[in-house]
Amino acid sequence: YFPIGVVAGISPFNFPLNLAVHKIAPAIASGCPIVLKPSSLTPLSVLALARIIHETRLPSGMVSVVPSDRMTGNLLVSDSRIALLSFTGSPSGGWNMKSNAGRKRVVLELGGNAGMVVTPTADILMAVKKAVAGAFSYAGQVCIHTQRIYVHESVMGAFRTAFLEGVLNLRSGDPMDPKTDISVMIDEDNALRVESWVNEALEAGAVLLAGGKRNGRFFSPTVLSSTQPGMKVCSEEIFGPVVTLETYYTFEEVVNEINNTKYGLQAGVFTHDLREMDYAFRCLKVGGVILNDTPTFRVDHMPYGGVKDSGFGREGVRYAMMDMLDSRILVKDKCSSCI
């Protein structure tokens, strides 16, 4: 395996250091120079990392960080000297970049509206605890944010009561305070967008179980029920502190409901039934099925990525490296004169 050449990485705002390193580390390990454009909203973390890298013995120019606006960043997409483009961000931005990338390889880690299932065999209190964190950590600004929760009708009452209690007990405040559970969104425009999607759902018949209020950049932890698949809070990536909570009756039905979306990043299934585990893994159209945890679960070395509009390719150091390498075979004859 040989390095393919220069890699261009474009990373988002929500995990400004971690998601950038998911591109930088495999590039270094593959022997590929990388030019990374961080989000224009959060460039400082990666610039601090670049200063540290500059003090190491890594060859000069191996890692370059270029803070810029989107127009300047588009040059990384179209430049023919770039061998691979690795983009993490919105689906609309990612697919547009792919169409302008020419012949270079493209890896897209895009959005989702992840579904989570709670079955009758689940540990309800554990599922509630993990669901609250999966739905509202980082104000829901996570690609694998738990957005759609489906609970079997036999345990919905117990789950809903405990879940709403957990949501109402979330502590808002300064994100630098360790006691804070939820804080502001990245900017007011996104908070306004979330507010409009929630209001649109309520006007179309959804029921508000908690939250639904905006104060500047802060949007309160929100739970909706009686939603329909066509509502934006269900069909799109809300990327905010909003979750839908719905009842299901059969496991096959709920798998179909989770698949009823243009996205396919990850799904979480709380069950101790081996048949349901197997059926979920075989039939859910996602890049990752997380058993007895939320779809928000990720560790750095796992193959991470999605299908459908959630993109293609995989991150995780080993898996990202494979896209940054060319395989080459050497075939040698039995040459008697070789020395």
Salt bridges, closest charged atoms under 4 A:
ASP79 OD2 - ARG81 NH2 2.78
GLU188 OE2 - ARG214 NH1 3.10
GLU195 OE1 - ARG214 NE 2.91
GLU200 OE1 - LYS232 NZ 3.89
GLU236 OE2 - LYS262 NZ 3.17
ASP273 OD2 - ARG275 NH2 3.45
ASP278 OD2 - ARG282 NE 2.81
ASP293 OD2 - LYS130 NZ 3.45
ASP300 OD1 - HIS22 NE2 3.09
GLU315 OE2 - LYS23 NZ 2.84
GLU315 OE1 - ARG298 NH2 3.35
ASP326 OD1 - ARG105 NH2 2.25
